[in-house]
Amino acid sequence: MGAILVNPGGPGGDGLTFGFRFSEFLALGNPADATGKLFKEMSNRYDMIGFSPRGLGASSALTCSSNERLEIENSLVFDRSPENIKKVQHNTRLKAQACAKNPLTKHIHTDATARDMDLVRGLLGDAKLNFIGMSYGTWLGAWYASLFPERVGRMLLDSNMDVSGSYDDATLLSEMGRQRVIDAVILPYSARHGQRFNLDSNPAQIKSQILALPLSLKTLLATEVIDFNNSNNIDQNPLAITAALGLNALRKQLPQADESGIHAAIDTYTFTASPDNTVAANQAHFFAKELFAVQFRNRVLVEPRSAVRSAVVCNDLGTIGDEQRWVDIGNDYSTRYPLAGGTATANPCLYWSAPVVTRPPLAAATKAGPLLMLQSRYDAATPVEGAQKTLDALPNASMIVIEDEYTHGLFPYNDSCVDAKVADYFLNGTMPPRTSSCAGRPLPADALTQSTSQVKAASVTSPYIDPTKAAEIMRRIHKTIEEATRNRF
């Protein structure tokens, strides 16, 4: 027996219940299926341990606040005016200064969390730490391996940051990653099934229609609603586009309508065919409610998840450059990536004191036991280019890439090519080749077009004794990862 610590990422993700979810899931392994049998063996061998990192959940919460008022700002993706940039810089500065005043802040960083993990390992009586880290959890795992290489047991790094670089590098790479998911996956998928979603069959035309939306509406769509993290949810993206385009058409038809009038119009508007029409209409109602909401200049209040993210990022490494450098970078990236670029201008580390820790040399992690990396080809938050740099820096690692996939946080993936390899690694230490790949699952609407023989071929014994419960637990696992990834300062 032993334990596996799990971390959902962030930084700013509370993983206290994360281990319980994994325990539930693995216990559903079906011994009659090859992969299910491995899951059941993992359940019998390992205790899955979640924890609240410093500043979150059951730990002492880090909250940053002051009585100063924030300016009403627009998204830096779509409004690069000097006036809006100054407002965003003002707000970012006030939040950072509020965090700097909290005495907890200087104690919240990756070095502390890694040492906390080693304390947990010791208290559990384990000679080595076994670990599953998602997203930022890969940074945390690599940091631990650099501090305590001799204490690393099995370590899965899932959806990998470039641990050889800086947070600046990772932030900028993710802007490219989000735009690539839109251009390479979401828009083509929407166009392939344009008849179903009432969208154009040309991806470029859909993109032009989004960019032509009013500022507030395209901001809601591109920065609040589009799901970059889980391909199982891809259908919500074209339906959200349909909702935004339909609502915009209604507002043009009814320029004098108040909020109640717009909501009434939505109820009678045909966005697309049923049952998707109901989903699109509900999304349009959300957009309308947000568009009519009165904005106030609120006082500074940064909740723990966002506060911890900034504390970790800035305390670990800080940033390079000054405000103008990050304005210039944002201007460049907003041109390169018109639906996702430019947000890096709001860099809290510009208003931070110097980093409080020294990162241990990554070379030390090469002395740890074999590490397993898992990566999707089109991951938006932690693109594959950064994962490849991590692999290049860690000769003791192997990486499995899931092709044609963009889900962020992959295990469990519900596919034997991936799941059996991960389980075999934890049970037996079996390492796949240095680089290998698995085919990604077909996207939902694409799967419906598969031939009957393809569907039958996939209909084998389930890896789970209760497939419905397993699917719900996987949904909750991915929801936790998504919440950790979406933290904003």
Secondary structure by P-SEA (a helix, b strand, c coil): cbbbbbbcccccccccaaaaaaaaaaaacccccaaaaaaaaaaacbbbbbbbccccccccbbbbbccccccccccccccccaaaaaaaaaaaaaaaaaaaaccccccccaaaaaaaaaaaaaaacccbbbbccccaaaaaaaaaaaacccccccccccccccccccaaaaaaaaaaaaaaaaaccaaaaaaaacccccccccaaaaaaaaaaccaaaaaaacccccccccccaaaaaaaaaaaaaaaaaaaaacccccaaaaaaaaaacccccccaaaaaaaaaaaaaaaaacccccccccccaaaaaaaaaaaaaccccccaaaaaaaaaaaaaacccccccccccccccccccccccccccccccccbbbbbbbcccccccaaaaaaaaaacccbbbbbbccccccccccccccccaaaaaaaaaccccccccccccccccaaaaaaccaaaaaaaccccccccaaaaaaaaaaaaaaaaaaaaccc
